[in-house]
């Protein structure tokens, strides 16, 4: 590691320690630098390094010219999170927007949770529409199930940290591990699963979460009919530049029937629907 890298890492650690002292104390500070980057306060710093590390993952040779400015962005991220929580209090609960630019406050909890299986829960207000969609699909001879639904903020932290740890065990630096993980795993606070309004539905005939899932009869039916039940395909194949998320043919988000019909019929993303 070069001197600039060490200086930025130490600045981040001091900032994180001031927020999460009790949670991050331990004897392995070097390892904590990678894991604790998952906390939202480091998101802005890493985002600026994205292109540099994708171009040359072999070494950390370039750093931001103004670390103080980056730490200012870290503080701004926390402010944005609080603002998003306030917005959610006034807007239609079905249309809450959660992504990297609109993080969900760590304290957010769905109004109520209803179990759809032994391991999955959703916001109770979407349960009936979800069940109707699944039952109607079954009536068409389809076989599918919800594999993931509500996910608490702390659970998202665990998943992100675990993914980073696996990559560091393979020899990556903390920043490289973050970069690789963030491509496939949502940063804590930016996952729709924390709202209780998002579900991952997969075919029993093919249980992999990859693009081939979209070729199953179950997904083809869902993509054609989900809006009738208030759901949308949240991350289409041709909208990654807008959503910031790769194509996920298994991820459906409840927005209400009226909004869902407009979004799906016009080929929009939730971002385009709400922000245009």
Residue, then its C-alpha position, 0 to 999 in steps of 0.5 A: x500500500x502506498x502512503x496516500x492509500x494508508x492516509x485515506x484508509x486511516x481517515x475513513x477508519x477514524x470517521x467510522x470509529x466515531x459512529x460505530x465505536x462499540x460495533x467495530x472495536x477489535x484487534x484486526x484493524x487492517x481487516x476492519x478497513x475492508x469490512x467497515x467500508x460497507x458502512x454508508x459513510x465510505x460509499x462516496x470515497x469508493x465511488x470516486x475510485x471505481x474507474x481507477x480500480x476497474x482499470x488496474x485492479x493489480x495495485x492501488x496507485x492512485x488516490x483522490x487529490x483532496x481527501x478532505x473533500x471526500x470526507x465532506x461527501x461522507x458526511x453528506x451521505x448520512x444527511x441524504x439518508x436522513x432526508x430519504x427517511x423524511x421523504x418516505x413519511x410523506x410520499x405514497x408508501x408504495x412508491x418509495x425510491x431506494x437506490x444509491x442516490x436515495x438510501x434508506x435510513x438504517x432505522x426504517x422498518x415496514x409498517x407490518x410484516x407477514x410471512x409468505x414462507x418459513x424464511x420470507x416476509x413482506x410488508x403486510x400490505x402487499x401480501x394479498x396481491x402477492x399471493x393472488x399473483x402466485x396462485x394465478x401463476x400456479x393455476x396456469x401450470x407454473x411452479x415458482x416460489x419466493x426465495x427472498x423478500x424482506x431483509x433488515x439493514x443489519x442483515x444486508x450489512x452481514x451479506x455485504x461483509x461476508x461477500x467482501x471477506x470471501x474476496x479478501x480471503x482470495x487475496x484482494x485488497x479491501x478496496x478491490x473486494x469492495x469494488x467486486x462485491x458492489x457489482x453484485x450485492x447492494x450496499x447496505x441502505x440501498x437495497x429495496x429488500x429493506x422496504x418489504x416491498x421487493x421479492x425475488x421469485x424463481x422457477x422451481x425448474x431453475x433456481x439460479x439467479x442469473x440471466x437464464x432465469x428470465x428464459x423460464x416460463x415462470x418469469x415470462x408469465x410474470x413479466x407479462x402479468x405482474x402489473x395486474x397485481x401491482x408489481x413491476x420488473x424492477x431491473x430490466x435488461x436494457x436499463x442498467x445505466x439508469x437503475x445502476x443494477x444489472x439485469x435481474x429477471x427474478x426481482x419484482x417490486x410492488x408499486x400499486x396497480x395503477x403505477x405498475x401498469x403505467x411503468x410496465x406498459x411504457x417500459x419505464x423504470x421506477x426512477x424514470x417514473x418518479x423523477x422524470 
